[in-house]
Amino acid sequence: MEERIDMILSSHKPKVAELIPLLQHVQRELGYLPEEAMQRIAKYTRLPESRVYGVASFYAQFRFTPMGKNTVMVCRGTACHVRGAERILEETERQLRIEEGETTEDMEYTLETVACIGCCALAPCIMINDKVEAKLTTKKVADIFAGRKSG
């Protein structure tokens, strides 16, 4: 990881104006912002670590933990909410054995909620990577994850 971080740093100037592009570059390469990278960015840009963390934590695009291979997004938009999004989220959490914002131990799934995925006529729905699962019930959610190994 150290070599990858060095490569990223060397492609940017050590200026405050480069902070967000550096954070974006590290996350694009590593999938998240590990502590080691944050410390190295702070040193490289001559900024306090607290400022680097402050900027990274301000923007929703940045993550401090690795993502799973598959991202599960449960829609909480109005149509989904009215048609049972809360039950869908609870069943998804039960099936994956994680809570919203977490990643399974095997790094297979990351579970998130989103304001709307734009499939209101198909509510309630979830999106697994780029695939929409529509008109869900708790049974359908259980079936989607039925092949998942217990962890």
C-alpha positions as CSV (number, residue, x, y, z in Angstrom):
1,M,0.0,0.0,0.0
2,E,2.9,2.3,0.8
3,E,4.1,2.2,-2.8
4,R,0.7,2.9,-4.2
5,I,0.3,5.9,-1.9
6,D,3.7,7.2,-2.9
7,M,2.7,6.9,-6.6
8,I,-0.5,8.9,-5.9
9,L,1.3,11.6,-3.9
10,S,3.9,12.0,-6.6
11,S,1.3,12.8,-9.2
12,H,0.1,15.8,-7.2
13,K,1.7,19.0,-6.0
14,P,2.1,19.3,-2.2
15,K,-0.4,22.2,-2.1
16,V,-3.6,22.7,0.0
17,A,-5.5,23.1,-3.3
18,E,-4.6,19.5,-4.1
19,L,-6.2,18.1,-0.9
20,I,-9.6,17.1,-2.4
21,P,-8.0,15.7,-5.7
22,L,-5.6,13.7,-3.5
23,L,-8.3,12.3,-1.4
24,Q,-10.3,11.4,-4.5
25,H,-7.3,9.8,-6.2
26,V,-6.5,7.7,-3.1
27,Q,-10.1,6.5,-2.8
28,R,-10.3,5.7,-6.5
29,E,-7.1,3.6,-6.3
30,L,-7.7,2.0,-2.9
31,G,-11.5,2.0,-2.6
32,Y,-11.5,4.0,0.6
33,L,-9.3,6.3,2.7
34,P,-7.1,4.2,5.0
35,E,-5.6,5.9,8.1
36,E,-2.1,5.5,6.7
37,A,-3.0,7.4,3.5
38,M,-4.7,10.2,5.5
39,Q,-1.5,10.6,7.6
40,R,0.7,10.6,4.5
41,I,-1.6,13.2,2.8
42,A,-1.4,15.4,5.8
43,K,2.3,15.3,5.9
44,Y,2.7,15.8,2.2
45,T,0.4,18.8,2.1
46,R,1.8,20.2,5.4
47,L,-1.7,20.2,6.9
48,P,-2.7,19.0,10.3
49,E,-4.3,15.6,10.2
50,S,-7.4,17.0,11.8
51,R,-7.9,19.3,8.8
52,V,-7.5,16.5,6.3
53,Y,-10.0,14.3,8.3
54,G,-12.3,17.3,8.6
55,V,-12.4,17.8,4.8
56,A,-12.8,14.1,4.1
57,S,-15.6,13.7,6.7
58,F,-17.4,16.7,5.4
59,Y,-18.0,15.2,1.9
60,A,-20.3,12.2,1.6
61,Q,-18.2,10.8,-1.3
62,F,-15.4,9.8,1.0
63,R,-15.2,6.5,2.9
64,F,-13.0,5.5,5.8
65,T,-13.8,1.8,5.5
66,P,-13.5,-0.5,2.6
67,M,-16.6,-1.4,0.5
68,G,-17.8,-4.9,-0.2
69,K,-17.7,-6.4,-3.7
70,N,-21.5,-5.7,-3.9
71,T,-23.3,-2.6,-2.9
72,V,-26.9,-3.0,-1.7
73,M,-28.8,0.3,-1.7
74,V,-32.2,0.3,-0.1
75,C,-34.4,3.1,-1.4
76,R,-36.1,5.2,1.3
77,G,-37.9,7.5,-1.2
78,T,-41.5,8.5,-0.6
79,A,-43.0,5.7,-2.7
80,C,-40.8,3.1,-1.2
81,H,-41.4,4.4,2.3
82,V,-45.2,4.2,1.9
83,R,-44.9,0.7,0.5
84,G,-42.7,-0.7,3.3
85,A,-39.1,0.4,2.8
86,E,-38.5,0.0,6.6
87,R,-39.4,-3.7,6.5
88,I,-37.3,-4.2,3.4
89,L,-34.3,-2.6,5.1
90,E,-34.8,-4.7,8.3
91,E,-35.0,-7.9,6.3
92,T,-32.0,-7.0,4.3
93,E,-30.1,-6.3,7.5
94,R,-31.3,-9.6,8.9
95,Q,-30.2,-11.5,5.8
96,L,-26.8,-9.9,5.5
97,R,-26.3,-9.8,9.3
98,I,-25.1,-6.2,9.1
99,E,-26.7,-2.8,9.7
100,E,-27.0,0.2,7.3
101,G,-23.6,1.6,6.6
102,E,-21.7,-1.6,7.3
103,T,-19.9,-4.2,5.2
104,T,-20.1,-7.9,5.8
105,E,-17.0,-9.6,7.3
106,D,-16.4,-11.5,4.1
107,M,-16.3,-8.2,2.2
108,E,-19.1,-9.4,-0.1
109,Y,-21.8,-6.8,0.7
110,T,-22.0,-3.1,1.8
111,L,-25.4,-2.0,2.8
112,E,-26.6,1.6,2.4
113,T,-29.8,3.5,2.1
114,V,-30.5,6.2,-0.4
115,A,-33.0,9.0,-0.7
116,C,-34.4,7.7,-4.1
117,I,-33.1,5.4,-6.8
118,G,-35.7,6.7,-9.3
119,C,-37.8,3.6,-9.7
120,C,-40.9,4.9,-7.8
121,A,-43.4,2.8,-9.9
122,L,-41.5,-0.3,-8.8
123,A,-41.6,0.5,-5.1
124,P,-40.4,-0.8,-2.7
125,C,-37.1,-1.6,-4.3
126,I,-33.4,-2.0,-3.7
127,M,-30.4,-1.8,-6.0
128,I,-27.6,-4.4,-5.9
129,N,-24.8,-2.8,-7.9
130,D,-26.6,-1.8,-11.1
131,K,-29.5,-4.2,-10.8
132,V,-32.9,-3.1,-9.5
133,E,-34.9,-5.6,-7.4
134,A,-38.5,-4.3,-7.6
135,K,-41.9,-4.6,-5.9
136,L,-40.2,-6.3,-2.9
137,T,-41.6,-8.1,0.0
138,T,-39.7,-9.5,2.9
139,K,-40.0,-13.0,1.3
140,K,-38.5,-11.7,-1.9
141,V,-35.6,-10.1,0.0
142,A,-35.0,-13.4,1.8
143,D,-35.0,-15.2,-1.6
144,I,-32.5,-12.7,-3.1
145,F,-30.0,-13.5,-0.4
146,A,-30.9,-17.2,0.0
147,G,-27.7,-18.4,-1.6
148,R,-25.6,-16.4,0.8
149,K,-23.4,-18.4,3.1
150,S,-23.9,-17.9,6.8
151,G,-21.2,-15.7,8.3
